[in-house]
Amino acid sequence: MSAASQLDALLSAHWPGPLGMFDRLDSPIGLAFLARYPTPVSASRLTAARLGAFLRRNSYSGKKPPEELLARLGQAPKPTGCLDESTLTGLVNAHVNQLRALLAILKELNHTIAVAVEAHPYAGLFAPMPRIGGLNLAQVVGEVGPILERAENAAQVAAEVGVAPVTHESGTRRSVVFRMAVNHHARQAMTVFADNSRHADEWAAGLYADARARGKRHPHAIRILARAWIRVMWQCWKTNTAYDPSRPRQQKWRPAEWCTAGALLMGVS
């Protein structure tokens, strides 16, 4: 988020202390700290006891003791800028207010997306897939879904999504290269899902590891895994049945066995 980067740049020059205190500067606790202590002078009398009281008032859940956070604050490099107290206070507060407004908007948008995805007639087909997540599920349904609807087979889907290579042949010459003319949003949605899935699914982890063992670089191995998931999605989509993570799977996939036979959606039997 560019607004967070702008605040980071301001603090790096004039108030580096808060940058290393919390996991994220644009978190509620990070913004609350800056709103209360926008300058080095405002935090000059901060003690562990006062910081502990501040953390309790703001429901801090980072599990770092106030002594550790205060030590981080004190170990920060000295500021290189020379803005006066009132100017720096005004600038920090302006950035904090901007970020709070943007985060509120993002929270509302995420809720809207979640509601829309839940209501989508096909979201339930892919929701059980490992680590697909709400936002990634929305991307898959929105970007890959239309391709699934018009495609004639899973190979066409993989090609349009961009997780299958393209072959050039001329006479006796043949080359297999990275596919450029694709739906880039769909490719991102599928590769993000594939990458996440290997951390929660033994079959996906096996396919990825096998590709790496054959000398494939990480992006190539992820595309190979994404191509395998597209074959599964194709079967679930065309039969209108939800993916069933409990079904036993082998390294040689059998997509017809990967969907819940009794979980037909939309009243289709």
WOFEN-V476724 format. One record per residue. N is the residue number from 1. SS is DSSP state (A for helix, B for strand, O for the rest). Layout:
N_SS ; N_SS
//
This chain:
1_O ; 2_A ; 3_A ; 4_A ; 5_A ; 6_A ; 7_A ; 8_A ; 9_A ; 10_A ; 11_A ; 12_A ; 13_A ; 14_A ; 15_O ; 16_A ; 17_A ; 18_A ; 19_A ; 20_A ; 21_O ; 22_O ; 23_O ; 24_O ; 25_O ; 26_O ; 27_O ; 28_A ; 29_A ; 30_A ; 31_A ; 32_A ; 33_A ; 34_A ; 35_A ; 36_A ; 37_O ; 38_O ; 39_O ; 40_O ; 41_O ; 42_O ; 43_O ; 44_O ; 45_O ; 46_O ; 47_O ; 48_A ; 49_A ; 50_A ; 51_A ; 52_A ; 53_A ; 54_A ; 55_A ; 56_A ; 57_A ; 58_O ; 59_O ; 60_O ; 61_O ; 62_O ; 63_O ; 64_O ; 65_O ; 66_A ; 67_A ; 68_A ; 69_A ; 70_A ; 71_A ; 72_A ; 73_A ; 74_A ; 75_A ; 76_O ; 77_O ; 78_O ; 79_O ; 80_O ; 81_O ; 82_O ; 83_O ; 84_O ; 85_A ; 86_A ; 87_A ; 88_A ; 89_A ; 90_A ; 91_A ; 92_A ; 93_A ; 94_A ; 95_A ; 96_A ; 97_A ; 98_A ; 99_A ; 100_A ; 101_A ; 102_A ; 103_A ; 104_A ; 105_A ; 106_A ; 107_A ; 108_A ; 109_A ; 110_A ; 111_A ; 112_A ; 113_A ; 114_A ; 115_A ; 116_A ; 117_A ; 118_A ; 119_A ; 120_O ; 121_O ; 122_O ; 123_A ; 124_A ; 125_A ; 126_A ; 127_O ; 128_O ; 129_O ; 130_O ; 131_O ; 132_O ; 133_O ; 134_A ; 135_A ; 136_A ; 137_A ; 138_A ; 139_A ; 140_A ; 141_A ; 142_A ; 143_A ; 144_A ; 145_A ; 146_A ; 147_A ; 148_A ; 149_A ; 150_A ; 151_O ; 152_O ; 153_O ; 154_A ; 155_A ; 156_A ; 157_A ; 158_A ; 159_A ; 160_A ; 161_A ; 162_O ; 163_O ; 164_O ; 165_O ; 166_B ; 167_B ; 168_B ; 169_B ; 170_B ; 171_O ; 172_O ; 173_B ; 174_B ; 175_B ; 176_B ; 177_B ; 178_O ; 179_O ; 180_O ; 181_O ; 182_O ; 183_O ; 184_A ; 185_A ; 186_A ; 187_A ; 188_A ; 189_A ; 190_A ; 191_A ; 192_A ; 193_A ; 194_A ; 195_A ; 196_A ; 197_A ; 198_O ; 199_O ; 200_O ; 201_O ; 202_A ; 203_A ; 204_A ; 205_A ; 206_A ; 207_A ; 208_A ; 209_A ; 210_A ; 211_A ; 212_A ; 213_A ; 214_O ; 215_O ; 216_O ; 217_O ; 218_A ; 219_A ; 220_A ; 221_A ; 222_A ; 223_A ; 224_A ; 225_A ; 226_A ; 227_A ; 228_A ; 229_A ; 230_A ; 231_A ; 232_A ; 233_A ; 234_A ; 235_A ; 236_A ; 237_A ; 238_A ; 239_A ; 240_O ; 241_B ; 242_B ; 243_B ; 244_O ; 245_O ; 246_O ; 247_O ; 248_O ; 249_O ; 250_O ; 251_O ; 252_O ; 253_O ; 254_O ; 255_A ; 256_A ; 257_A ; 258_O ; 259_B ; 260_B ; 261_B ; 262_B ; 263_B ; 264_B ; 265_O ; 266_O ; 267_O ; 268_O ; 269_O
//
